[in-house]
Amino acid sequence: MPMEDVEMRRMVLREINKRHLDTSLMDVHVIHGVVYIRGTVRGIRGHNVDVKQELEIIRRILRQKPGIRDVVVDAIIR
């Protein structure tokens, strides 16, 4: 994996962790500037969260970051 993708993955994980989402069953990969978010995503217990809306916010934030060409969310929302 190119170093740029490794750094972008760290940045993506930091952005995702700012939200009230349980991402313990989620995988994040960055390949040539394309972010892939896969797995199962749900709200953290005790927080009333619209998971679909949160993922869309994350997608919009990430697409504005330099070096990110696209964001593909293929996640099961629980």
N, C-alpha and C positions, 0 to 999 in steps of 0.2 A: 504494500500500500504506500503510495507516495506521501511524503511528509506533509504536503499541503492538505491532503485528505485527512490525515491523522489530526492535524490542528483544527480543521473544520469540524470534525466529529466531536472534538472536545467542546468547541464553541456551541454546537448544536445541543449537546447534552446539558450545557449550562443554561441555555435558553429554555429547554424543556423542563428542567428542574425548578425554574422560577414559577411554574404553574402548579396548581393543586391536582396533580395527576399521579396515579399509581402506575409506574412504568416498569415494574419489576419483571413483567412478562413481555417487554417490548425490546426490539433490537433496532439499533441505528447504525447505518453504514453510509459512508460517503465514497463514491467512486467517480473520479474525474469531475468533481464539483457538483455531482447530483446526489442529493440526500434521499436515502430510503429509510422510511419509518415503517416497521412491520411488527406484528405481534398483537398482543391484547393490551388495551389501554382502558383504564377506568378511573373514576374520581376517587380521591382519597377519602376514606371513611370520615364522616363528621363535617365534610364540606359539600355543599350543594353546588355541583359543578356540571355544566353542560359540556360533556367531553368532546362532542363533535365540534362545538363552537371553539373550545380551547385548541383543538388540533388545527382548526382553520386560522386562528390567531397566530399559532406557532408557524404555520406555513407562510403566512404573510410576512412575519418578522424575518424568517430565514431567507425568503426570496429577496429581501432588501440588502442582505449582507454581501459584501464584495467576495467574489469567487464562487458563490453558489449559483449554479446554472438552473437548477430545478429542484423541486421537493416532491417526492412521491410518497404519499401516505397510503399504505395498504395495511390498515390496522383494524382489528375487531374491537368495536366499542362496546363496553359493558357498563 
